[in-house]
Amino acid sequence: VAGAPVGDGGEEAADCGGGGAGFTGALHSRAAEPPDVALDATAGTAEEEVAGSPQPIEARRLMLRAEERLFEEKLRALPVAELGLYLEAAAEAARVEAGLRARRSELGAAARRLSSLSAERGRVFLSAVGELNGRLRETFRALCEQGDASLEYASEPSVLFEEGVSIRVRPPRSEWEHFETLSGGQKALVAVALQLSLHPPGAPHPCFYDEVDAALDTRRTRALADLVGARPGAQSIFVSHRPEMVQAARMLVGCYIGQGGASRV
């Protein structure tokens, strides 16, 4: 019996010891509560931050996902056959566009070539007209003493090809006149001078003149015969009834009407 209380007391002591240990643990737990409170406060602040700023980012992410799903649905709904036809048409359109670019390049090169040729044509024509003008004045002065003739033309090729070339003539003891206002004999004289100027001496081809001296007086006809006879290497055939031309000819071919009205040589 005596030991029992002791045992009881020991158990009580043990209980006390256990109780002391529990008390100590309780103290330690209480002592650890302030950090837990601080963590809860920090967590509350983080939740507020999460609830504040990241919401637009989350909404944007959700919207992008919705757009992605919509795109995938449209992609799945797209007919493969029509897509193939579209790709073929796009390739054909690209080929046609490439061909058009090539044609435009060729057209530009042709336009530049045409412009260059037009400019060259203008320069060559101006040079030829200038030489012809010099020969015309020389020939007309040989046929008509104290007279003169000249070509009138623009020095700009574009204007020259649009307006053409005209002839001005100054008969002896007269003023300059245009070809249209001359008399018949004066026009014939200018025409002969121009024809001889167009075929300079030494031209490889023969020239045939059919009674060009019919409207000329005796003096002009003799001047024409002398001028033609003085042209070396010229091959000229004149049909004429004027004795001045017949006398100056190097070779005569006579034509007459024989029996039955037929012409004979």
C-alpha positions in Angstrom: 0.0 0.0 0.0 2.8 2.3 0.8 4.4 1.6 -2.5 1.2 2.3 -4.2 1.1 5.9 -3.4 4.7 6.0 -4.3 3.8 4.5 -7.5 0.9 6.8 -7.8 3.1 9.6 -6.9 5.6 8.4 -9.4 2.9 8.2 -12.0 1.7 11.6 -10.9 5.3 12.8 -11.2 5.5 11.2 -14.5 2.2 12.8 -15.4 3.6 16.0 -14.2 6.7 15.4 -16.1 4.6 14.6 -19.1 2.5 17.5 -18.3 5.6 19.6 -18.1 6.7 18.4 -21.3 3.3 19.2 -22.8 3.4 22.6 -21.2 6.8 23.2 -22.7 5.5 22.1 -26.1 2.6 24.4 -25.7 5.0 27.2 -24.9 7.1 26.4 -27.9 3.9 26.4 -30.0 2.8 29.7 -28.7 6.2 31.1 -29.3 6.0 30.0 -32.9 2.7 31.6 -33.5 4.0 35.1 -34.4 5.9 33.9 -37.6 2.7 32.1 -38.6 0.8 35.3 -38.2 3.4 37.2 -40.2 3.3 34.5 -43.0 -0.5 34.9 -43.1 -0.1 38.6 -43.5 2.4 38.2 -46.3 0.2 35.6 -48.0 -2.7 38.0 -47.8 -0.6 40.7 -49.5 0.5 38.3 -52.3 -3.1 37.3 -52.8 -4.0 41.0 -53.2 -1.2 41.4 -55.7 -2.3 38.4 -57.7 -5.9 39.7 -57.6 -4.7 43.1 -58.8 -2.1 43.1 -61.6 -2.1 39.7 -63.3 -5.7 39.7 -64.3 -5.2 41.5 -67.7 -2.5 39.0 -68.6 -4.8 36.0 -67.7 -7.6 37.6 -69.7 -5.2 38.1 -72.7 -4.1 34.5 -72.4 -7.6 33.2 -72.4 -8.4 35.4 -75.4 -5.4 34.0 -77.4 -6.4 30.5 -76.5 -9.9 31.2 -77.8 -8.5 32.6 -81.0 -6.2 29.6 -81.4 -9.2 27.3 -81.0 -11.2 29.3 -83.6 -8.3 29.2 -86.1 -7.9 25.4 -85.6 -11.7 24.9 -86.2 -11.5 27.0 -89.4 -8.4 25.1 -90.5 -10.2 21.8 -90.0 -13.3 23.1 -91.8 -11.2 24.2 -94.8 -11.8 21.8 -97.8 -8.6 20.3 -98.9 -9.6 20.1 -102.6 -10.5 23.8 -102.7 -7.2 24.6 -100.9 -5.4 22.7 -103.7 -7.2 24.6 -106.4 -6.4 27.9 -104.6 -2.7 27.0 -104.5 -2.7 26.1 -108.1 -4.4 29.4 -109.0 -2.0 31.3 -106.9 0.9 29.6 -108.6 -0.6 30.4 -112.0 -1.2 34.0 -111.0 2.5 34.3 -109.9 3.6 32.9 -113.2 1.4 35.3 -115.2 2.7 38.2 -113.1 6.3 37.2 -113.8 5.5 37.1 -117.5 3.9 40.5 -117.3 7.0 41.9 -115.6 9.1 40.4 -118.3 6.9 41.9 -121.1 7.0 45.3 -119.4 10.8 45.1 -119.3 10.9 44.2 -123.0 8.4 47.0 -123.8 10.5 49.5 -122.0 13.6 48.4 -123.9 11.7 48.6 -127.2 10.4 52.1 -126.3 14.0 53.2 -125.5 15.2 51.7 -128.8 12.4 53.4 -130.7 13.3 56.7 -129.1 16.9 56.3 -130.0 16.0 55.3 -133.6 13.7 58.3 -133.9 16.4 60.7 -132.8 18.9 59.1 -135.2 16.3 59.4 -138.0 15.9 63.0 -137.3 19.6 63.7 -137.4 20.1 61.8 -140.6 17.2 63.4 -142.3 18.3 66.9 -141.3 21.8 66.2 -142.6 20.4 64.9 -145.9 18.0 67.8 -146.3 20.9 70.2 -145.6 23.0 68.6 -148.4 20.0 68.6 -150.8 19.4 72.3 -150.1 23.0 73.1 -151.0 22.8 71.1 -154.3 19.4 72.7 -155.1 20.8 76.2 -154.8 23.8 75.3 -156.9 21.7 73.6 -159.6 19.1 76.4 -159.8 21.7 79.1 -160.1 23.3 77.1 -163.0 19.9 77.0 -164.7 18.8 80.5 -163.9 21.4 83.2 -163.6 20.8 85.8 -160.9 18.1 83.5 -159.4 18.1 81.3 -156.3 16.1 78.6 -154.7 16.1 77.2 -151.2 14.4 74.5 -149.0 12.5 75.8 -146.0 12.2 73.5 -143.1 12.3 73.4 -139.3 15.5 72.5 -137.5 13.6 70.4 -134.9 13.0 66.9 -136.2 9.6 66.5 -134.5 8.4 69.8 -136.1 10.1 68.9 -139.4 8.2 65.6 -139.8 5.0 67.3 -138.9 5.2 70.4 -141.1 7.3 69.0 -144.0 9.6 70.8 -146.4 8.7 73.7 -148.6 10.5 75.5 -151.4 11.2 79.2 -151.7 12.4 80.7 -155.0 13.8 84.0 -155.9 13.5 84.5 -159.7 15.8 87.0 -161.4 15.1 90.6 -160.3 12.3 89.4 -158.1 11.6 88.8 -154.4 11.4 85.5 -152.6 8.3 83.5 -153.3 6.8 80.2 -152.3 6.6 77.5 -154.9 2.8 77.6 -155.1 2.8 81.3 -156.3 5.2 80.7 -159.3 4.2 80.6 -162.9 4.1 77.4 -164.9 7.5 77.8 -166.5 9.1 78.8 -163.2 7.6 75.7 -161.5 9.0 73.5 -164.3 12.4 75.0 -163.9 12.4 74.5 -160.1 11.1 70.9 -160.6 14.0 70.1 -163.0 16.5 71.6 -160.6 15.1 69.6 -157.7 15.1 66.4 -159.7 18.7 66.9 -160.7 19.7 67.7 -157.1 18.0 64.5 -155.9 20.2 62.5 -158.3 23.8 63.9 -158.0 26.5 63.1 -160.5 27.8 59.5 -160.3 24.4 58.1 -159.2 24.4 54.4 -160.1 20.8 54.4 -161.4 19.6 56.1 -164.6 17.0 58.9 -164.6 14.3 59.2 -167.1 12.9 62.7 -168.0 9.8 63.0 -170.2 9.6 66.4 -171.8 10.6 68.4 -168.7 11.9 71.1 -171.0 8.5 71.7 -172.7 7.7 74.8 -170.5 11.2 76.3 -170.7 12.3 79.0 -173.0 15.3 78.6 -175.3 17.8 80.1 -172.9 16.7 77.8 -170.0 16.7 74.8 -172.3 20.2 75.4 -173.4 21.3 75.9 -169.8 19.7 72.6 -168.9 21.5 70.8 -171.8 24.8 72.3 -170.8 24.3 71.3 -167.1 23.3 67.7 -168.0 26.3 67.4 -170.4 28.7 68.6 -167.7 27.6 66.0 -165.2 30.3 63.2 -165.3 29.0 59.7 -164.9 25.3 60.7 -165.0 22.9 58.4 -166.7 20.1 60.5 -168.0 17.5 59.8 -170.7 15.5 62.8 -172.0 12.5 62.7 -174.1 12.5 66.0 -175.9 11.5 67.8 -179.1 13.8 70.8 -178.4 16.8 71.2 -180.8 19.0 72.4 -177.8 18.6 69.1 -176.1 19.1 67.1 -179.3 22.3 68.9 -180.1 23.7 68.3 -176.6 22.9 64.6 -176.5 25.7 62.0 -176.6 23.4 59.5 -178.2 20.2 59.9 -180.1 17.4 57.3 -180.4 14.7 58.4 -182.9 11.1 57.4 -182.7 8.6 57.8 -185.5 5.3 56.6 -186.6 5.4 54.1 -189.4 2.8 52.5 -191.6 -0.4 51.5 -189.7 0.2 54.1 -186.9 2.8 51.9 -185.1 5.8 53.6 -183.4 9.2 52.6 -184.7 12.7 53.3 -183.3 
